[in-house]
Amino acid sequence: MDLYPLLRPILFSLDPETAHFLTLKSLPLATRLGLPERVQPADANTTTEVMGLEFPNQVGLAAGLDKNGDYIEALGKLGFGFLEVGTVTPRPQPGNPKPRLFRLKEARAIINRMGFNNKGVDHLVERVRKSRYRGILGINIGKNFDTPIDQAINDYIQCMRKVYPYAHYITINVSSPNTKNLRDLQKNDVMHKLLQALKNEQAALESQYDKYVPLVVKIAPDLTRNQVLDLADLFTRHQIDGVIATNTTISREKVNGQPLADETGGLSGQPLFEQSTAIVEILASRLNKQIPIIAAGGITRPEDAIRKIEAGASLVQLYSGLIYEGPGLIPRTVRAISQ
């Protein structure tokens, strides 16, 4: 039985960040009680190989829900095919001042300006080490807010060195709109230098640990077609292992005039769907299946996930859809894709 429709009005009566915290805190107890409907064990209809990894199903958790790896085991019991934790930075940081999370209920959307609030990479690594979760885990890394943009490479490499032994794949977050100038890293010449440094580090770490951990880059939805094509060419040139499309948008075109729509931050949820799916299509046309695409952005129904896969994605990720639909969205989406 899906209890989330009964719980949602209570959660939505609370401040969004408070509701987020309470939901995560109660998740371990809820999973022990068997309250969320869980996906059946993986079978031939749901397993898929991407980036050399075997995923039990194609539906994952997007980064941002569990920034610090504090709830990995409980989240792992909800039926996801993979989890992505973070974004984590080298040093702990509080993020932006509150309030910084807003619901646009009519639009089934969220605006956040969290600003990479996290307890630092060392805390996350310790949580991952202690976790009994044995599924596929991606770790999403970023730069500290006060690290100059021309020194950002150092932050990514520092995080990469620490998470490498514990990650199944590592995501390079260069697309959050809530860290000043971060999206400048997506510019062609800057991205070239960043990818070159990260691939060199990946090779060194592979030799050190005798283990290859794929590198994935998460991009913004607010790029022009030509910018996306240029990035796709760079990803191919540097043999990046995957690309996540997309992060949140700074556009308000789909929510103009709605309450809270003018709040600063990244917009996610249903209004992002078409914009992020268009980025998947552009990438797919250029990459020609040479590099897998993980689609995130606006998946609030199982049919949205199917549309992302039809657009060229190999895997999908949920986040805002879970806030509006609850954990029951996971098994429904897994079933819809397998059928």
C-alpha positions in Angstrom: 0.0 0.0 0.0 1.3 3.4 -1.0 0.9 5.7 2.1 2.6 8.7 0.6 -0.6 10.4 -0.7 -1.7 10.5 3.0 1.6 11.8 4.2 2.2 14.4 1.5 -0.2 17.0 2.9 1.5 16.8 6.3 5.0 17.1 4.7 3.8 20.0 2.5 2.5 21.9 5.5 6.1 22.1 6.7 9.0 24.3 5.5 10.5 22.3 2.5 13.9 21.9 4.0 12.5 20.8 7.3 10.3 18.3 5.5 13.3 17.0 3.5 15.3 16.5 6.7 12.4 14.7 8.5 11.7 12.4 5.6 15.3 11.3 5.4 15.5 10.8 9.2 12.4 8.6 9.2 13.4 6.6 6.1 15.4 3.9 7.9 12.4 3.2 10.2 10.0 3.3 7.3 12.0 0.8 5.3 12.3 -1.5 8.3 8.5 -1.5 8.5 8.3 -2.2 4.8 6.1 0.8 4.2 7.4 1.9 0.7 6.6 -0.6 -2.0 9.8 -2.2 -3.1 10.8 -3.4 -6.6 11.0 -7.1 -7.2 14.6 -8.6 -7.5 16.3 -7.8 -10.8 15.6 -10.1 -13.7 16.5 -10.2 -17.3 13.9 -7.6 -18.1 15.4 -4.9 -15.9 19.2 -5.4 -15.8 21.3 -3.4 -18.1 25.0 -2.9 -18.6 26.2 0.7 -18.9 29.8 2.0 -18.5 30.9 -1.5 -17.9 28.7 -1.8 -14.8 25.7 -4.0 -14.4 22.7 -2.1 -13.2 19.8 -4.0 -11.6 17.4 -1.6 -13.3 17.6 1.7 -15.1 16.1 3.9 -12.5 18.5 5.8 -10.2 18.5 8.4 -7.5 19.9 11.8 -8.6 22.5 13.6 -6.5 21.3 16.2 -4.0 18.8 14.1 -1.9 21.6 12.5 0.2 24.5 15.0 0.0 26.5 13.4 2.7 25.9 9.7 2.3 24.1 9.5 5.6 21.1 7.5 4.3 22.6 5.2 1.7 21.3 1.9 3.2 17.7 3.1 3.6 17.6 4.6 0.1 19.1 1.4 -1.3 16.1 -0.5 0.0 13.6 1.5 -2.1 14.3 -0.4 -5.3 16.6 2.0 -7.2 19.0 0.5 -9.7 21.7 2.8 -8.5 22.2 5.7 -6.1 24.2 8.9 -6.6 25.2 10.8 -3.4 26.7 14.3 -3.1 27.4 16.9 -4.3 30.4 16.8 -1.9 33.2 19.4 -1.7 36.8 19.1 -0.3 35.9 21.1 2.9 32.6 21.2 4.8 30.5 24.3 4.0 27.0 25.5 5.1 25.6 26.4 1.7 23.5 29.5 1.1 21.4 31.3 3.7 17.9 29.9 4.5 15.3 29.9 3.1 16.8 28.2 0.1 14.3 25.5 -1.0 10.8 26.3 -2.4 7.9 24.3 -3.7 5.9 25.5 -6.7 3.0 23.2 -6.1 0.8 24.1 -9.1 3.7 23.4 -11.4 4.9 20.3 -9.5 8.3 21.9 -9.3 11.1 22.9 -6.9 13.4 25.8 -6.8 16.6 25.4 -4.7 19.6 27.5 -4.0 21.2 25.2 -1.5 24.8 26.0 -2.6 26.5 22.6 -2.1 25.8 22.5 1.6 27.6 19.4 2.8 29.8 18.0 5.6 32.9 17.6 3.4 34.4 14.7 1.4 36.0 13.0 4.4 32.6 12.6 6.1 31.0 11.2 3.0 33.8 8.7 2.5 33.5 7.5 6.1 29.7 7.0 5.7 30.3 5.1 2.4 32.9 2.9 4.1 30.6 2.0 6.9 27.5 1.4 4.7 26.4 -2.2 4.0 24.8 -1.1 0.7 26.3 -3.2 -2.1 24.5 -1.7 -5.1 25.9 0.7 -7.6 27.0 4.0 -6.1 27.9 7.2 -7.9 29.6 10.0 -6.0 29.1 13.5 -7.2 31.9 16.0 -6.6 32.2 19.8 -6.8 34.3 22.7 -5.7 34.0 24.8 -2.5 32.2 28.1 -2.9 35.4 30.1 -2.0 37.8 28.3 -4.3 38.6 30.6 -7.2 37.3 29.3 -10.5 40.8 29.2 -11.9 41.7 26.8 -9.1 38.6 24.6 -9.3 40.6 21.7 -10.9 42.4 21.2 -7.6 39.1 20.8 -5.7 37.9 18.2 -8.2 41.1 16.3 -8.0 41.2 16.4 -4.2 37.7 14.9 -4.0 38.4 12.4 -6.8 41.4 11.0 -5.0 39.4 10.5 -1.8 36.2 8.9 -3.3 37.9 6.8 -6.0 38.3 3.6 -4.0 34.6 3.7 -2.9 32.7 4.8 -6.0 31.4 2.8 -8.9 31.4 6.0 -10.9 32.3 9.6 -10.2 30.2 12.6 -11.4 31.9 16.0 -12.1 29.3 18.6 -11.2 30.1 21.7 -13.3 26.5 22.8 -13.8 24.8 23.8 -10.5 23.6 27.4 -10.8 24.0 28.0 -7.1 27.8 28.3 -6.8 29.1 31.5 -8.3 30.8 31.1 -11.7 30.6 27.3 -11.5 28.9 27.0 -14.9 31.9 28.8 -16.5 33.6 25.5 -16.3 31.4 24.4 -19.2 33.1 26.8 -21.6 35.0 24.9 -24.2 38.6 25.9 -23.4 38.1 25.6 -19.6 36.3 22.2 -19.9 39.1 20.9 -22.1 41.7 21.7 -19.4 39.5 20.2 -16.7 38.8 17.0 -18.5 42.5 16.6 -19.4 43.5 16.9 -15.8 40.8 14.6 -14.6 41.5 11.9 -17.1 45.2 12.0 -16.2 44.2 11.6 -12.6 41.8 8.8 -13.4 44.7 6.9 -15.2 47.0 7.4 -12.1 44.3 6.2 -9.7 43.4 3.2 -11.9 47.1 2.2 -11.7 47.2 2.8 -8.0 44.0 0.8 -7.1 44.0 -1.6 -10.1 40.4 -0.5 -10.6 38.8 1.6 -13.3 36.1 4.0 -12.1 34.1 5.7 -14.8 34.0 9.5 -15.0 30.7 11.2 -15.7 30.0 14.9 -16.3 26.7 16.6 -15.3 25.7 19.5 -17.6 23.2 22.3 -17.5 20.0 22.5 -19.4 20.5 26.2 -20.2 23.1 25.6 -23.0 22.6 26.4 -26.6 22.5 23.6 -29.2 26.0 24.5 -30.4 27.3 24.5 -26.8 25.9 21.0 -26.2 27.5 19.8 -29.5 30.8 21.3 -28.6 30.7 19.6 -25.2 29.8 16.3 -26.8 32.8 16.5 -29.0 35.0 17.2 -26.0 33.6 14.3 -24.1 34.3 12.0 -27.1 37.8 13.5 -27.5 38.7 12.9 -23.8 36.9 9.6 -23.6 34.6 10.6 -20.8 32.6 7.6 -19.7 29.1 9.2 -19.4 27.1 12.4 -19.3 24.2 13.4 -17.1 21.6 15.6 -18.7 20.7 17.7 -16.9 21.0 19.8 -13.8 18.4 22.4 -12.8 17.5 25.4 -14.9 17.7 29.1 -14.3 14.9 29.6 -16.8 11.4 30.6 -15.5 9.6 30.4 -18.9 7.3 27.6 -17.8 6.4 29.0 -14.4 6.2 32.8 -15.0 3.6 34.4 -12.7 3.4 31.5 -10.3 3.9 32.1 -6.6 7.6 31.9 -5.6 8.7 31.6 -9.3 10.9 34.6 -8.9 13.0 33.0 -6.2 16.7 32.7 -7.2 18.0 29.2 -7.8 17.7 26.2 -10.0 14.3 25.0 -11.1 13.5 21.3 -11.2 10.5 19.1 -11.6 7.8 18.9 -14.3 8.6 22.3 -16.0 12.1 21.1 -16.7 11.1 18.0 -18.6 11.0 19.3 -22.2 14.1 21.4 -21.8 16.3 18.6 -20.3 14.9 16.0 -22.8 15.9 18.3 -25.7 19.5 18.2 -24.3 19.4 14.4 -24.2 18.3 14.4 -27.9 21.1 16.8 -29.0 23.7 14.7 -27.1 22.4 11.5 -28.5 22.5 12.8 -32.1 26.2 13.7 -31.7 27.5 10.9 -29.4 25.9 8.2 -31.5 25.9 5.7 -28.6 29.7 6.1 -28.1 29.1 7.6 -24.6 26.0 6.7 -22.5 23.6 9.4 -21.3 22.0 9.4 -17.9 18.8 11.5 -18.1 17.6 13.6 -15.2 15.1 16.5 -15.1 11.3 16.5 -14.8 10.6 12.8 -14.5 7.3 12.8 -12.4 5.6 9.9 -14.2 6.8 6.5 -15.5 6.0 7.7 -19.1 8.4 10.6 -18.6 11.2 8.1 -18.0 10.3 6.1 -21.1 10.4 9.3 -23.1 13.9 10.0 -21.9 15.1 6.5 -22.9 13.4 7.0 -26.3 15.4 10.3 -26.6 18.6 8.4 -26.2 19.2 7.9 -22.5 20.6 4.6 -21.1 19.6 5.3 -17.5 17.3 7.8 -15.7 17.4 9.5 -12.3 14.7 10.8 -10.1 14.6 13.5 -7.5 11.8 16.2 -7.6 9.3 13.6 -8.8 9.9 11.7 -5.5 8.8 14.8 -3.6 5.5 15.0 -5.4 4.9 11.3 -6.0 6.7 9.5 -3.2 8.8 6.3 -3.3 6.0 4.5 -5.2 7.2 6.3 -8.3 10.3 4.0 -8.3 8.7 0.6 -8.8 6.1 2.0 -11.2 8.9 3.5 -13.3 11.0 0.3 -13.2 7.9 -1.8 -14.3 7.0 0.7 -17.1 10.5 0.6 -18.6 10.8 -3.2 -18.4 7.4 -3.6 -20.1 
